[in-house]
Amino acid sequence: MKTHAKKQMTVICEMPVMHRITRVLDKVPVTGYTVFPALSGRGSEGTWDRDRIIGDAGRMVMIVSVMSVEQADVAIDRIYEALEPQMGIITVADVDVLRPERF
Amino acid sequence: MEAILQLAAANILSPPVLFFILGFAGSIAGSQLTLPEAVAKTLSIYLMLAIGFKGGVALAAEGLTLALMLALLAGIVLSALIPLVAFFILQRISKLPRIDAAAAAAHYGSISIVTFVAATQAVRSIGLEPEGFMVAVAAAMETPAILVALFLARSAAKQRKAADPDAGEGLLQEVFLNSSVVVLMGAFVIGAVTGAEGMAAIEGFIVVPFTGVLCLFLLDMGAVAGRGMAQARKVLDARLVGFGLFMPFIGAAMALPFALIAGLSTGGVALLMTLAASASYIAVPAAMRLALPEARPSIYLSLSLGVTFPMNLTIGIPAYAAVARLVTGG
């Protein structure tokens, strides 16, 4: 089956910052994105668990979006600017998709 | 002093506070006790809806009064003044960077709605009936402190704005439309509009189960506060812990003359003191993550959640109620 090369951007960030990231993706614009709640983890500040935190500060989410190479070039700079002072992780990976017209 | 001890004993032996202590002690002992996020959120919305609605119904009976206007004004002024005092004290007694001190100060100017709910329950349990509009005062006190903190940390905030023009996006929604303000004020308005008839319609939902739901919520909050205290032991030195323990009494003392000038009842005085003494740990941390991301959450959350919140719930509330009784003769 023929596949097509795209970029997958994954951003793990704090919940209060989530809308700042999705606004950037909306403005690029990318076709879509999906937000997952993160359950627990460990980072430079130690371990954390979603159910053991009160309020949105400290709760993490993962935003995943598949886009073209050109869109990824635009998005990565803007997301870096928005996330630079915050805790979080941005990764970009090469992925293959079956239906290129959707991204 | 005897009156304070009697009130403290009555407060500590009430089911909500005992459940809080259970959660707190269990967490300190290493229990993994926790409510799922969605359940805890639902319970907190229920409590805000119930307390907001009851306040609105009380306002419908009391009508708009000068005391309401004065109390609202007092709440806003206190919320703006307390961070300045807290910031000044933190700069004098600790070596916290300016931005950490400003973020921590914002938490003390804003309020803890759970402390307010617990205080309302405690004040009523000793026969005092606070003004219904105190709910609106609580909502009004949520946000001015955040704006003052941004002013205090202005140099860092300016740098942030220059580097990222969108840094303020989302902050206004977080500040003015966070869920506690929306539910509390929304329920307050609905209660004021529907009055006694509205209360009769949903009394079975918001009055009878209230204390039981508060017990369940405080059990979880006790566990959260216990974990906060464990974190506090790691990140706070003795001076900061002292700040977390004594700043509430400074806030309460600042509120007392305002409450008396506004002509509040004994219960209302106790509640305004409690609001001024309490520190936010839900709305303000989220706003600070957006506005002052360089400030360390481990400092401000440990202070407000691990030190001030349990102190207020066990010792602070009865102390403020006793002082209110002493001063007003109620």
Interface residues (C-beta under 8 A of the other chain):
Chain A: E14 M15 P16 V17 H19 R20 R23 E45 D49 R50 D51 R52 I53 I54 G55 D56 A57 G58 R59 E81 A82 E84 P85 Q86 M87
Chain B: T34 L35 P36 E37 A40 R160 A163 D164 D166 E169 G170 E174 M221 A223 V224 R227 Y281 I282 A283 P285 A286 A287 M288 R289 L290 P293 E294 P297 S298 L301 L305
